[in-house]
Amino acid sequence: MSNRPLVGVAVIVRRENHILLGKRKNSHGKGTWAFPGGHLEYGENIKQCAVREVLEETGLHISNLQTGPYTNDIFTAEQKHYITLFVIADYRSGGLEVKEPHKCERWDWFDWNHLPDNVFLPIDNLRQQHFNPFTCEFSTSD
């Protein structure tokens, strides 16, 4: 890997007061729960990347996209450095399915205040900022 950070896009898909997480496999963060997302492609804007990645990974269509915060994520063991750009979106339609079984074990909906213990580093870093994906605000208390 070069010594320059990569740009990742993570999509916080909201549905009925829950957010979508997938259990990662075969990559850094294996065994952790993460938002759908991936690398920003050349010439692509952040929202285009979000729509593409969610559809490719889950089969879902999203709407009401808005750009959110970012995190600075250093995966020490893997010697990877990402800047993760978050997009907040609402579920619009589609049946949830694992479209990339070599990358994701399963998808599930979770309450933001009751996430699994083993979340992907960017989610840990986002939570340290006290960001609420339903109000799109930062709070000073949990």
N, CA, C and O atoms as CSV, one atom per row, in Angstrom:
chain,resi,resn,atom,element,x,y,z
A,1,MET,N,N,0.841,-1.189,0.000
A,1,MET,CA,C,0.000,0.000,0.000
A,1,MET,C,C,0.878,1.242,0.000
A,1,MET,O,O,1.953,1.252,0.600
A,2,SER,N,N,0.423,2.273,-0.666
A,2,SER,CA,C,1.138,3.540,-0.624
A,2,SER,C,C,0.900,4.171,0.748
A,2,SER,O,O,0.075,3.695,1.528
A,3,ASN,N,N,1.624,5.231,1.024
A,3,ASN,CA,C,1.459,5.877,2.319
A,3,ASN,C,C,0.376,6.946,2.311
A,3,ASN,O,O,0.270,7.728,3.256
A,4,ARG,N,N,-0.412,6.988,1.274
A,4,ARG,CA,C,-1.514,7.953,1.200
A,4,ARG,C,C,-2.823,7.291,1.638
A,4,ARG,O,O,-3.065,6.125,1.326
A,5,PRO,N,N,-3.658,8.028,2.353
A,5,PRO,CA,C,-4.955,7.468,2.749
A,5,PRO,C,C,-5.841,7.217,1.535
A,5,PRO,O,O,-5.752,7.912,0.523
A,6,LEU,N,N,-6.688,6.217,1.659
A,6,LEU,CA,C,-7.704,5.931,0.650
A,6,LEU,C,C,-9.015,6.563,1.093
A,6,LEU,O,O,-9.205,6.855,2.273
A,7,VAL,N,N,-9.921,6.774,0.134
A,7,VAL,CA,C,-11.226,7.359,0.439
A,7,VAL,C,C,-12.280,6.263,0.390
A,7,VAL,O,O,-12.481,5.615,-0.638
A,8,GLY,N,N,-12.943,6.071,1.515
A,8,GLY,CA,C,-14.057,5.134,1.586
A,8,GLY,C,C,-15.349,5.900,1.784
A,8,GLY,O,O,-15.367,6.977,2.378
A,9,VAL,N,N,-16.432,5.328,1.276
A,9,VAL,CA,C,-17.762,5.902,1.478
A,9,VAL,C,C,-18.594,4.863,2.219
A,9,VAL,O,O,-18.714,3.720,1.780
A,10,ALA,N,N,-19.164,5.271,3.341
A,10,ALA,CA,C,-20.024,4.401,4.134
A,10,ALA,C,C,-21.427,4.992,4.146
A,10,ALA,O,O,-21.599,6.195,4.343
A,11,VAL,N,N,-22.425,4.144,3.935
A,11,VAL,CA,C,-23.795,4.628,3.802
A,11,VAL,C,C,-24.614,4.178,5.006
A,11,VAL,O,O,-24.766,2.985,5.269
A,12,ILE,N,N,-25.131,5.152,5.719
A,12,ILE,CA,C,-25.993,4.884,6.861
A,12,ILE,C,C,-27.420,4.834,6.319
A,12,ILE,O,O,-28.066,5.865,6.131
A,13,VAL,N,N,-27.901,3.605,6.069
A,13,VAL,CA,C,-29.254,3.421,5.526
A,13,VAL,C,C,-30.203,3.304,6.707
A,13,VAL,O,O,-30.046,2.435,7.564
A,14,ARG,N,N,-31.200,4.199,6.740
A,14,ARG,CA,C,-32.166,4.238,7.838
A,14,ARG,C,C,-33.506,3.649,7.381
A,14,ARG,O,O,-33.956,3.862,6.255
A,15,ARG,N,N,-34.115,2.909,8.294
A,15,ARG,CA,C,-35.453,2.349,8.032
A,15,ARG,C,C,-36.138,2.129,9.370
A,15,ARG,O,O,-35.673,1.350,10.203
A,16,GLU,N,N,-37.250,2.826,9.563
A,16,GLU,CA,C,-38.053,2.660,10.784
A,16,GLU,C,C,-37.194,2.687,12.048
A,16,GLU,O,O,-37.242,1.755,12.850
A,17,ASN,N,N,-36.419,3.738,12.224
A,17,ASN,CA,C,-35.580,3.939,13.409
A,17,ASN,C,C,-34.482,2.899,13.582
A,17,ASN,O,O,-33.977,2.709,14.688
A,18,HIS,N,N,-34.111,2.227,12.506
A,18,HIS,CA,C,-33.009,1.268,12.531
A,18,HIS,C,C,-32.027,1.606,11.410
A,18,HIS,O,O,-32.361,2.305,10.453
A,19,ILE,N,N,-30.815,1.093,11.558
A,19,ILE,CA,C,-29.793,1.279,10.529
A,19,ILE,C,C,-29.312,-0.089,10.055
A,19,ILE,O,O,-29.371,-1.074,10.791
A,20,LEU,N,N,-28.842,-0.129,8.833
A,20,LEU,CA,C,-28.418,-1.373,8.198
A,20,LEU,C,C,-26.932,-1.614,8.408
A,20,LEU,O,O,-26.105,-0.735,8.168
A,21,LEU,N,N,-26.601,-2.836,8.866
A,21,LEU,CA,C,-25.209,-3.244,9.025
A,21,LEU,C,C,-25.013,-4.622,8.413
A,21,LEU,O,O,-25.911,-5.463,8.440
A,22,GLY,N,N,-23.826,-4.836,7.861
A,22,GLY,CA,C,-23.453,-6.139,7.325
A,22,GLY,C,C,-22.235,-6.671,8.052
A,22,GLY,O,O,-21.353,-5.905,8.440
A,23,LYS,N,N,-22.183,-7.982,8.237
A,23,LYS,CA,C,-21.043,-8.601,8.908
A,23,LYS,C,C,-19.964,-8.890,7.870
A,23,LYS,O,O,-20.159,-9.700,6.964
A,24,ARG,N,N,-18.818,-8.214,8.016
A,24,ARG,CA,C,-17.724,-8.274,7.044
A,24,ARG,C,C,-16.992,-9.608,7.092
A,24,ARG,O,O,-16.865,-10.242,8.140
A,25,LYS,N,N,-16.511,-10.013,5.905
A,25,LYS,CA,C,-15.629,-11.170,5.847
A,25,LYS,C,C,-14.634,-10.984,4.714
A,25,LYS,O,O,-14.880,-10.231,3.772
A,26,ASN,N,N,-13.514,-11.676,4.817
A,26,ASN,CA,C,-12.510,-11.687,3.760
A,26,ASN,C,C,-11.905,-10.317,3.452
A,26,ASN,O,O,-11.617,-10.019,2.293
A,27,SER,N,N,-11.709,-9.480,4.473
A,27,SER,CA,C,-11.117,-8.162,4.279
A,27,SER,C,C,-10.672,-7.631,5.636
A,27,SER,O,O,-10.876,-8.277,6.664
A,28,HIS,N,N,-10.058,-6.436,5.629
A,28,HIS,CA,C,-9.759,-5.838,6.932
A,28,HIS,C,C,-11.086,-5.597,7.645
A,28,HIS,O,O,-12.086,-5.245,7.020
A,29,GLY,N,N,-11.078,-5.789,8.932
A,29,GLY,CA,C,-12.317,-5.683,9.689
A,29,GLY,C,C,-13.152,-6.944,9.653
A,29,GLY,O,O,-14.335,-6.913,9.992
A,30,LYS,N,N,-12.557,-8.050,9.248
A,30,LYS,CA,C,-13.286,-9.315,9.160
A,30,LYS,C,C,-13.975,-9.624,10.495
A,30,LYS,O,O,-13.362,-9.520,11.558
A,31,GLY,N,N,-15.247,-10.002,10.427
A,31,GLY,CA,C,-16.010,-10.351,11.623
A,31,GLY,C,C,-16.676,-9.175,12.306
A,31,GLY,O,O,-17.377,-9.353,13.303
A,32,THR,N,N,-16.466,-7.965,11.782
A,32,THR,CA,C,-17.107,-6.791,12.376
A,32,THR,C,C,-18.329,-6.388,11.554
A,32,THR,O,O,-18.470,-6.769,10.392
A,33,TRP,N,N,-19.195,-5.620,12.177
A,33,TRP,CA,C,-20.409,-5.125,11.522
A,33,TRP,C,C,-20.131,-3.737,10.951
A,33,TRP,O,O,-19.577,-2.875,11.632
A,34,ALA,N,N,-20.522,-3.530,9.695
A,34,ALA,CA,C,-20.221,-2.275,9.008
A,34,ALA,C,C,-21.407,-1.825,8.155
A,34,ALA,O,O,-22.277,-2.616,7.792
A,35,PHE,N,N,-21.411,-0.539,7.852
A,35,PHE,CA,C,-22.379,0.004,6.907
A,35,PHE,C,C,-22.036,-0.490,5.507
A,35,PHE,O,O,-20.883,-0.832,5.245
A,36,PRO,N,N,-23.007,-0.535,4.605
A,36,PRO,CA,C,-22.645,-0.788,3.208
A,36,PRO,C,C,-21.772,0.365,2.711
A,36,PRO,O,O,-21.888,1.496,3.182
A,37,GLY,N,N,-20.908,0.064,1.763
A,37,GLY,CA,C,-20.053,1.114,1.223
A,37,GLY,C,C,-18.838,0.533,0.546
A,37,GLY,O,O,-18.711,-0.681,0.389
A,38,GLY,N,N,-17.953,1.410,0.150
A,38,GLY,CA,C,-16.745,0.968,-0.529
A,38,GLY,C,C,-15.901,2.142,-0.948
A,38,GLY,O,O,-16.018,3.241,-0.407
A,39,HIS,N,N,-15.045,1.894,-1.924
A,39,HIS,CA,C,-14.124,2.923,-2.395
A,39,HIS,C,C,-14.812,3.893,-3.354
A,39,HIS,O,O,-15.633,3.499,-4.183
A,40,LEU,N,N,-14.462,5.143,-3.221
A,40,LEU,CA,C,-14.895,6.158,-4.170
A,40,LEU,C,C,-14.128,5.930,-5.462
A,40,LEU,O,O,-12.898,5.886,-5.453
A,41,GLU,N,N,-14.838,5.785,-6.568
A,41,GLU,CA,C,-14.212,5.533,-7.867
A,41,GLU,C,C,-13.851,6.855,-8.545
A,41,GLU,O,O,-14.440,7.898,-8.261
A,42,TYR,N,N,-12.873,6.786,-9.442
A,42,TYR,CA,C,-12.445,7.970,-10.188
A,42,TYR,C,C,-13.633,8.591,-10.934
A,42,TYR,O,O,-14.369,7.891,-11.629
A,43,GLY,N,N,-13.813,9.896,-10.785
A,43,GLY,CA,C,-14.855,10.627,-11.495
A,43,GLY,C,C,-16.234,10.525,-10.875
A,43,GLY,O,O,-17.184,11.110,-11.394
A,44,GLU,N,N,-16.363,9.808,-9.793
A,44,GLU,CA,C,-17.657,9.574,-9.153
A,44,GLU,C,C,-17.823,10.558,-7.994
A,44,GLU,O,O,-16.867,10.839,-7.271
A,45,ASN,N,N,-19.047,11.083,-7.822
A,45,ASN,CA,C,-19.254,11.911,-6.641
A,45,ASN,C,C,-19.707,11.022,-5.475
A,45,ASN,O,O,-20.052,9.857,-5.671
A,46,ILE,N,N,-19.701,11.573,-4.288
A,46,ILE,CA,C,-19.944,10.779,-3.081
A,46,ILE,C,C,-21.333,10.144,-3.088
A,46,ILE,O,O,-21.477,8.978,-2.721
A,47,LYS,N,N,-22.345,10.886,-3.494
A,47,LYS,CA,C,-23.708,10.330,-3.497
A,47,LYS,C,C,-23.861,9.243,-4.563
A,47,LYS,O,O,-24.545,8.247,-4.331
A,48,GLN,N,N,-23.239,9.420,-5.718
A,48,GLN,CA,C,-23.272,8.366,-6.742
A,48,GLN,C,C,-22.643,7.088,-6.210
A,48,GLN,O,O,-23.164,5.993,-6.425
A,49,CYS,N,N,-21.524,7.234,-5.517
A,49,CYS,CA,C,-20.855,6.083,-4.926
A,49,CYS,C,C,-21.776,5.393,-3.920
A,49,CYS,O,O,-21.860,4.166,-3.896
A,50,ALA,N,N,-22.459,6.169,-3.102
A,50,ALA,CA,C,-23.358,5.610,-2.091
A,50,ALA,C,C,-24.476,4.790,-2.736
A,50,ALA,O,O,-24.742,3.664,-2.315
A,51,VAL,N,N,-25.120,5.343,-3.739
A,51,VAL,CA,C,-26.210,4.643,-4.428
A,51,VAL,C,C,-25.692,3.347,-5.050
A,51,VAL,O,O,-26.311,2.292,-4.911
A,52,ARG,N,N,-24.552,3.437,-5.734
A,52,ARG,CA,C,-23.970,2.264,-6.397
A,52,ARG,C,C,-23.614,1.180,-5.397
A,52,ARG,O,O,-23.981,0.019,-5.581
A,53,GLU,N,N,-22.909,1.544,-4.349
A,53,GLU,CA,C,-22.455,0.546,-3.385
A,53,GLU,C,C,-23.617,-0.139,-2.669
A,53,GLU,O,O,-23.596,-1.356,-2.488
A,54,VAL,N,N,-24.623,0.620,-2.264
A,54,VAL,CA,C,-25.767,0.011,-1.571
A,54,VAL,C,C,-26.484,-0.967,-2.492
A,54,VAL,O,O,-26.838,-2.066,-2.066
A,55,LEU,N,N,-26.702,-0.590,-3.733
A,55,LEU,CA,C,-27.375,-1.478,-4.678
A,55,LEU,C,C,-26.525,-2.716,-4.966
A,55,LEU,O,O,-27.048,-3.831,-4.980
A,56,GLU,N,N,-25.225,-2.535,-5.196
A,56,GLU,CA,C,-24.336,-3.664,-5.483
A,56,GLU,C,C,-24.254,-4.652,-4.318
A,56,GLU,O,O,-24.192,-5.863,-4.530
A,57,GLU,N,N,-24.253,-4.137,-3.098
A,57,GLU,CA,C,-24.040,-4.994,-1.941
A,57,GLU,C,C,-25.321,-5.570,-1.355
A,57,GLU,O,O,-25.309,-6.678,-0.817
A,58,THR,N,N,-26.433,-4.830,-1.451
A,58,THR,CA,C,-27.654,-5.232,-0.731
A,58,THR,C,C,-28.882,-5.438,-1.609
A,58,THR,O,O,-29.833,-6.096,-1.189
A,59,GLY,N,N,-28.879,-4.885,-2.824
A,59,GLY,CA,C,-30.063,-4.925,-3.668
A,59,GLY,C,C,-31.093,-3.865,-3.314
A,59,GLY,O,O,-32.178,-3.846,-3.894
A,60,LEU,N,N,-30.777,-2.985,-2.377
A,60,LEU,CA,C,-31.717,-1.954,-1.945
A,60,LEU,C,C,-31.542,-0.662,-2.732
A,60,LEU,O,O,-30.454,-0.338,-3.207
A,61,HIS,N,N,-32.650,0.063,-2.853
A,61,HIS,CA,C,-32.647,1.402,-3.426
A,61,HIS,C,C,-32.815,2.382,-2.274
A,61,HIS,O,O,-33.595,2.140,-1.353
A,62,ILE,N,N,-32.085,3.486,-2.327
A,62,ILE,CA,C,-32.117,4.466,-1.253
A,62,ILE,C,C,-32.570,5.815,-1.782
A,62,ILE,O,O,-32.548,6.062,-2.988
A,63,SER,N,N,-32.986,6.690,-0.863
A,63,SER,CA,C,-33.450,8.030,-1.233
A,63,SER,C,C,-33.055,9.016,-0.133
A,63,SER,O,O,-32.505,8.629,0.899
A,64,ASN,N,N,-33.344,10.286,-0.371
A,64,ASN,CA,C,-33.094,11.354,0.599
A,64,ASN,C,C,-31.632,11.375,1.069
A,64,ASN,O,O,-31.358,11.494,2.263
A,65,LEU,N,N,-30.717,11.261,0.134
A,65,LEU,CA,C,-29.301,11.218,0.478
A,65,LEU,C,C,-28.799,12.580,0.933
A,65,LEU,O,O,-29.129,13.613,0.351
A,66,GLN,N,N,-27.997,12.554,1.983
A,66,GLN,CA,C,-27.305,13.761,2.429
A,66,GLN,C,C,-25.915,13.384,2.919
A,66,GLN,O,O,-25.716,12.345,3.548
A,67,THR,N,N,-24.967,14.247,2.616
A,67,THR,CA,C,-23.618,13.965,3.082
A,67,THR,C,C,-23.560,14.220,4.579
A,67,THR,O,O,-24.230,15.104,5.113
A,68,GLY,N,N,-22.740,13.420,5.232
A,68,GLY,CA,C,-22.626,13.515,6.675
A,68,GLY,C,C,-21.200,13.789,7.095
A,68,GLY,O,O,-20.437,14.419,6.363
A,69,PRO,N,N,-20.843,13.317,8.272
A,69,PRO,CA,C,-19.490,13.555,8.787
A,69,PRO,C,C,-18.467,12.646,8.112
A,69,PRO,O,O,-18.793,11.875,7.210
A,70,TYR,N,N,-17.243,12.755,8.565
A,70,TYR,CA,C,-16.178,11.878,8.085
A,70,TYR,C,C,-15.381,11.405,9.292
A,70,TYR,O,O,-15.437,12.010,10.363
A,71,THR,N,N,-14.643,10.321,9.108
A,71,THR,CA,C,-13.735,9.844,10.145
A,71,THR,C,C,-12.366,9.581,9.536
A,71,THR,O,O,-12.237,9.325,8.339
A,72,ASN,N,N,-11.351,9.650,10.385
A,72,ASN,CA,C,-9.974,9.366,10.018
A,72,ASN,C,C,-9.645,8.011,10.635
A,72,ASN,O,O,-9.490,7.910,11.852
A,73,ASP,N,N,-9.536,6.967,9.811
A,73,ASP,CA,C,-9.475,5.592,10.303
A,73,ASP,C,C,-8.143,4.944,9.962
A,73,ASP,O,O,-7.822,4.726,8.793
A,74,ILE,N,N,-7.376,4.640,10.994
A,74,ILE,CA,C,-6.080,3.999,10.806
A,74,ILE,C,C,-6.170,2.571,11.335
A,74,ILE,O,O,-6.323,2.338,12.534
A,75,PHE,N,N,-6.071,1.629,10.410
A,75,PHE,CA,C,-6.104,0.202,10.730
A,75,PHE,C,C,-4.653,-0.232,10.933
A,75,PHE,O,O,-3.981,-0.630,9.982
A,76,THR,N,N,-4.181,-0.157,12.156
A,76,THR,CA,C,-2.770,-0.372,12.469
A,76,THR,C,C,-2.281,-1.750,12.044
A,76,THR,O,O,-1.255,-1.860,11.373
A,77,ALA,N,N,-3.000,-2.798,12.424
A,77,ALA,CA,C,-2.558,-4.161,12.123
A,77,ALA,C,C,-2.442,-4.401,10.622
A,77,ALA,O,O,-1.532,-5.095,10.169
A,78,GLU,N,N,-3.362,-3.829,9.854
A,78,GLU,CA,C,-3.383,-4.033,8.404
A,78,GLU,C,C,-2.559,-2.996,7.659
A,78,GLU,O,O,-2.383,-3.097,6.444
A,79,GLN,N,N,-2.052,-1.997,8.377
A,79,GLN,CA,C,-1.310,-0.889,7.803
A,79,GLN,C,C,-2.103,-0.205,6.686
A,79,GLN,O,O,-1.594,0.059,5.597
A,80,LYS,N,N,-3.360,0.066,7.003
A,80,LYS,CA,C,-4.234,0.777,6.061
A,80,LYS,C,C,-4.738,2.049,6.728
A,80,LYS,O,O,-4.959,2.097,7.938
A,81,HIS,N,N,-4.911,3.071,5.910
A,81,HIS,CA,C,-5.396,4.366,6.391
A,81,HIS,C,C,-6.495,4.831,5.443
A,81,HIS,O,O,-6.281,4.955,4.237
A,82,TYR,N,N,-7.669,5.085,6.004
A,82,TYR,CA,C,-8.814,5.541,5.223
A,82,TYR,C,C,-9.363,6.836,5.796
A,82,TYR,O,O,-9.325,7.064,7.005
A,83,ILE,N,N,-9.860,7.656,4.935
A,83,ILE,CA,C,-10.769,8.733,5.300
A,83,ILE,C,C,-12.137,8.217,4.869
A,83,ILE,O,O,-12.368,7.970,3.686
A,84,THR,N,N,-13.036,8.057,5.822
A,84,THR,CA,C,-14.370,7.523,5.521
A,84,THR,C,C,-15.365,8.670,5.492
A,84,THR,O,O,-15.535,9.391,6.476
A,85,LEU,N,N,-16.019,8.827,4.351
A,85,LEU,CA,C,-17.058,9.837,4.159
A,85,LEU,C,C,-18.406,9.149,4.351
A,85,LEU,O,O,-18.686,8.140,3.705
A,86,PHE,N,N,-19.229,9.686,5.226
A,86,PHE,CA,C,-20.522,9.074,5.504
A,86,PHE,C,C,-21.629,9.775,4.731
A,86,PHE,O,O,-21.657,11.000,4.614
A,87,VAL,N,N,-22.536,8.964,4.209
A,87,VAL,CA,C,-23.735,9.446,3.546
A,87,VAL,C,C,-24.912,8.879,4.329
A,87,VAL,O,O,-24.940,7.689,4.644
A,88,ILE,N,N,-25.880,9.730,4.641
A,88,ILE,CA,C,-27.082,9.295,5.340
A,88,ILE,C,C,-28.181,9.186,4.294
A,88,ILE,O,O,-28.369,10.090,3.479
A,89,ALA,N,N,-28.911,8.066,4.325
A,89,ALA,CA,C,-29.959,7.830,3.322
A,89,ALA,C,C,-31.095,7.049,3.954
A,89,ALA,O,O,-30.922,6.392,4.981
A,90,ASP,N,N,-32.238,7.128,3.336
A,90,ASP,CA,C,-33.401,6.356,3.762
A,90,ASP,C,C,-33.626,5.184,2.813
A,90,ASP,O,O,-33.418,5.294,1.605
A,91,TYR,N,N,-34.053,4.062,3.383
A,91,TYR,CA,C,-34.460,2.918,2.565
A,91,TYR,C,C,-35.634,3.359,1.710
A,91,TYR,O,O,-36.567,3.985,2.213
A,92,ARG,N,N,-35.598,3.040,0.419
A,92,ARG,CA,C,-36.705,3.369,-0.478
A,92,ARG,C,C,-37.449,2.125,-0.912
A,92,ARG,O,O,-38.672,2.057,-0.790
A,93,SER,N,N,-36.711,1.123,-1.426
A,93,SER,CA,C,-37.370,-0.090,-1.911
A,93,SER,C,C,-36.340,-1.195,-2.110
A,93,SER,O,O,-35.132,-0.973,-2.033
A,94,GLY,N,N,-36.854,-2.381,-2.367
A,94,GLY,CA,C,-35.993,-3.516,-2.661
A,94,GLY,C,C,-35.985,-4.514,-1.528
A,94,GLY,O,O,-36.255,-4.185,-0.373
A,95,GLY,N,N,-35.665,-5.746,-1.892
A,95,GLY,CA,C,-35.544,-6.809,-0.912
A,95,GLY,C,C,-34.094,-6.965,-0.502
A,95,GLY,O,O,-33.209,-7.072,-1.351
A,96,LEU,N,N,-33.855,-6.979,0.782
A,96,LEU,CA,C,-32.497,-7.075,1.301
A,96,LEU,C,C,-31.909,-8.443,1.022
A,96,LEU,O,O,-32.504,-9.467,1.359
A,97,GLU,N,N,-30.723,-8.456,0.398
A,97,GLU,CA,C,-30.034,-9.717,0.132
A,97,GLU,C,C,-28.527,-9.510,0.140
A,97,GLU,O,O,-28.036,-8.400,-0.068
A,98,VAL,N,N,-27.810,-10.583,0.379
A,98,VAL,CA,C,-26.352,-10.545,0.334
A,98,VAL,C,C,-25.946,-10.726,-1.120
A,98,VAL,O,O,-25.959,-11.842,-1.639
A,99,LYS,N,N,-25.583,-9.626,-1.779
A,99,LYS,CA,C,-25.236,-9.654,-3.200
A,99,LYS,C,C,-23.763,-9.974,-3.440
A,99,LYS,O,O,-23.383,-10.361,-4.545
A,100,GLU,N,N,-22.936,-9.814,-2.411
A,100,GLU,CA,C,-21.501,-10.106,-2.510
A,100,GLU,C,C,-21.111,-11.031,-1.353
A,100,GLU,O,O,-20.489,-10.594,-0.385
A,101,PRO,N,N,-21.480,-12.308,-1.461
A,101,PRO,CA,C,-21.241,-13.226,-0.336
A,101,PRO,C,C,-19.776,-13.447,0.003
A,101,PRO,O,O,-19.473,-13.931,1.093
A,102,HIS,N,N,-18.865,-13.111,-0.889
A,102,HIS,CA,C,-17.441,-13.221,-0.583
A,102,HIS,C,C,-16.965,-12.060,0.298
A,102,HIS,O,O,-15.867,-12.112,0.852
A,103,LYS,N,N,-17.800,-10.999,0.429
A,103,LYS,CA,C,-17.435,-9.835,1.230
A,103,LYS,C,C,-18.286,-9.674,2.486
A,103,LYS,O,O,-17.846,-9.071,3.465
A,104,CYS,N,N,-19.493,-10.208,2.458
A,104,CYS,CA,C,-20.434,-9.990,3.557
A,104,CYS,C,C,-21.151,-11.285,3.912
A,104,CYS,O,O,-21.671,-11.982,3.040
A,105,GLU,N,N,-21.172,-11.595,5.194
A,105,GLU,CA,C,-21.828,-12.805,5.684
A,105,GLU,C,C,-23.347,-12.649,5.710
A,105,GLU,O,O,-24.078,-13.541,5.280
A,106,ARG,N,N,-23.819,-11.495,6.224
A,106,ARG,CA,C,-25.259,-11.230,6.290
A,106,ARG,C,C,-25.511,-9.768,6.586
A,106,ARG,O,O,-24.618,-9.048,7.032
A,107,TRP,N,N,-26.740,-9.334,6.332
A,107,TRP,CA,C,-27.199,-7.976,6.622
A,107,TRP,C,C,-28.278,-8.046,7.687
A,107,TRP,O,O,-29.026,-9.021,7.765
A,108,ASP,N,N,-28.353,-7.004,8.508
A,108,ASP,CA,C,-29.417,-6.937,9.505
A,108,ASP,C,C,-29.646,-5.480,9.895
A,108,ASP,O,O,-28.784,-4.624,9.695
A,109,TRP,N,N,-30.819,-5.218,10.453
A,109,TRP,CA,C,-31.191,-3.877,10.895
A,109,TRP,C,C,-30.978,-3.774,12.403
A,109,TRP,O,O,-31.336,-4.688,13.146
A,110,PHE,N,N,-30.398,-2.665,12.857
A,110,PHE,CA,C,-30.080,-2.472,14.268
A,110,PHE,C,C,-30.544,-1.102,14.752
A,110,PHE,O,O,-30.582,-0.134,13.993
A,111,ASP,N,N,-30.892,-1.048,16.020
A,111,ASP,CA,C,-31.154,0.215,16.704
A,111,ASP,C,C,-29.804,0.899,16.909
A,111,ASP,O,O,-28.858,0.260,17.370
A,112,TRP,N,N,-29.696,2.187,16.574
A,112,TRP,CA,C,-28.438,2.917,16.683
A,112,TRP,C,C,-27.882,2.892,18.111
A,112,TRP,O,O,-26.666,2.879,18.303
A,113,ASN,N,N,-28.761,2.886,19.100
A,113,ASN,CA,C,-28.322,2.889,20.494
A,113,ASN,C,C,-28.014,1.495,21.030
A,113,ASN,O,O,-27.585,1.354,22.175
A,114,HIS,N,N,-28.226,0.472,20.220
A,114,HIS,CA,C,-27.964,-0.911,20.640
A,114,HIS,C,C,-27.275,-1.684,19.517
A,114,HIS,O,O,-27.800,-2.677,19.014
A,115,LEU,N,N,-26.105,-1.214,19.141
A,115,LEU,CA,C,-25.336,-1.863,18.078
A,115,LEU,C,C,-24.585,-3.063,18.646
A,115,LEU,O,O,-24.349,-3.132,19.852
A,116,PRO,N,N,-24.208,-4.005,17.787
A,116,PRO,CA,C,-23.387,-5.116,18.258
A,116,PRO,C,C,-22.054,-4.589,18.810
A,116,PRO,O,O,-21.627,-3.483,18.480
A,117,ASP,N,N,-21.418,-5.390,19.643
A,117,ASP,CA,C,-20.142,-4.981,20.247
A,117,ASP,C,C,-19.019,-4.852,19.224
A,117,ASP,O,O,-18.148,-3.992,19.355
A,118,ASN,N,N,-19.042,-5.696,18.220
A,118,ASN,CA,C,-17.930,-5.755,17.265
A,118,ASN,C,C,-18.263,-4.977,15.984
A,118,ASN,O,O,-18.571,-5.564,14.946
A,119,VAL,N,N,-18.194,-3.639,16.084
A,119,VAL,CA,C,-18.445,-2.803,14.911
A,119,VAL,C,C,-17.124,-2.405,14.260
A,119,VAL,O,O,-16.079,-2.355,14.909
A,120,PHE,N,N,-17.200,-2.128,12.974
A,120,PHE,CA,C,-16.059,-1.719,12.160
A,120,PHE,C,C,-15.489,-0.403,12.698
A,120,PHE,O,O,-16.237,0.443,13.188
A,121,LEU,N,N,-14.173,-0.232,12.607
A,121,LEU,CA,C,-13.486,0.938,13.153
A,121,LEU,C,C,-14.140,2.272,12.778
A,121,LEU,O,O,-14.296,3.112,13.664
A,122,PRO,N,N,-14.532,2.521,11.525
A,122,PRO,CA,C,-15.166,3.812,11.223
A,122,PRO,C,C,-16.442,4.071,12.036
A,122,PRO,O,O,-16.745,5.222,12.352
A,123,ILE,N,N,-17.183,3.027,12.372
A,123,ILE,CA,C,-18.385,3.225,13.188
A,123,ILE,C,C,-17.982,3.592,14.613
A,123,ILE,O,O,-18.590,4.473,15.219
A,124,ASP,N,N,-16.964,2.924,15.151
A,124,ASP,CA,C,-16.456,3.300,16.478
A,124,ASP,C,C,-16.040,4.766,16.487
A,124,ASP,O,O,-16.394,5.515,17.397
A,125,ASN,N,N,-15.289,5.167,15.468
A,125,ASN,CA,C,-14.818,6.552,15.397
A,125,ASN,C,C,-15.975,7.531,15.225
A,125,ASN,O,O,-15.939,8.626,15.787
A,126,LEU,N,N,-16.990,7.163,14.469
A,126,LEU,CA,C,-18.172,8.010,14.298
A,126,LEU,C,C,-18.912,8.165,15.622
A,126,LEU,O,O,-19.338,9.266,15.970
A,127,ARG,N,N,-19.064,7.080,16.353
A,127,ARG,CA,C,-19.760,7.138,17.640
A,127,ARG,C,C,-19.005,7.997,18.642
A,127,ARG,O,O,-19.623,8.631,19.497
A,128,GLN,N,N,-17.676,8.029,18.551
A,128,GLN,CA,C,-16.891,8.893,19.440
A,128,GLN,C,C,-17.164,10.367,19.172
A,128,GLN,O,O,-16.940,11.212,20.039
A,129,GLN,N,N,-17.646,10.675,17.974
A,129,GLN,CA,C,-18.030,12.052,17.635
A,129,GLN,C,C,-19.433,12.379,18.131
A,129,GLN,O,O,-19.882,13.519,18.008
A,130,HIS,N,N,-20.133,11.389,18.692
A,130,HIS,CA,C,-21.500,11.553,19.210
A,130,HIS,C,C,-22.470,11.997,18.109
A,130,HIS,O,O,-23.356,12.823,18.326
A,131,PHE,N,N,-22.268,11.417,16.923
A,131,PHE,CA,C,-23.150,11.734,15.802
A,131,PHE,C,C,-24.409,10.882,15.878
A,131,PHE,O,O,-24.340,9.683,16.151
A,132,ASN,N,N,-25.557,11.502,15.637
A,132,ASN,CA,C,-26.838,10.797,15.611
A,132,ASN,C,C,-27.338,10.771,14.168
A,132,ASN,O,O,-27.646,11.827,13.614
A,133,PRO,N,N,-27.427,9.586,13.541
A,133,PRO,CA,C,-27.827,9.524,12.135
A,133,PRO,C,C,-29.301,9.839,11.891
A,133,PRO,O,O,-29.718,9.979,10.741
A,134,PHE,N,N,-30.086,9.951,12.945
A,134,PHE,CA,C,-31.502,10.261,12.758
A,134,PHE,C,C,-31.778,11.751,12.862
A,134,PHE,O,O,-32.712,12.254,12.239
A,135,THR,N,N,-30.975,12.459,13.644
A,135,THR,CA,C,-31.117,13.914,13.721
A,135,THR,C,C,-30.048,14.616,12.887
A,135,THR,O,O,-30.156,15.807,12.595
A,136,CYS,N,N,-29.007,13.855,12.506
A,136,CYS,CA,C,-27.846,14.373,11.773
A,136,CYS,C,C,-27.169,15.491,12.555
A,136,CYS,O,O,-26.668,16.464,11.992
A,137,GLU,N,N,-27.175,15.316,13.868
A,137,GLU,CA,C,-26.535,16.287,14.762
A,137,GLU,C,C,-25.515,15.584,15.632
A,137,GLU,O,O,-25.542,14.364,15.795
A,138,PHE,N,N,-24.614,16.381,16.187
A,138,PHE,CA,C,-23.621,15.901,17.134
A,138,PHE,C,C,-24.082,16.312,18.516
A,138,PHE,O,O,-24.498,17.453,18.721
A,139,SER,N,N,-24.012,15.388,19.469
A,139,SER,CA,C,-24.416,15.734,20.835
A,139,SER,C,C,-23.194,15.683,21.744
A,139,SER,O,O,-22.157,15.130,21.378
A,140,THR,N,N,-23.325,16.256,22.911
A,140,THR,CA,C,-22.225,16.235,23.867
A,140,THR,C,C,-22.398,15.157,24.910
A,140,THR,O,O,-21.538,14.978,25.771
A,141,SER,N,N,-23.519,14.427,24.841
A,141,SER,CA,C,-23.737,13.325,25.785
A,141,SER,C,C,-24.312,12.138,25.038
A,141,SER,O,O,-24.854,12.280,23.942
A,142,ASP,N,N,-24.190,10.967,25.640
A,142,ASP,CA,C,-24.698,9.724,25.018
A,142,ASP,C,C,-26.178,9.567,25.210
A,142,ASP,O,O,-26.759,8.583,24.751
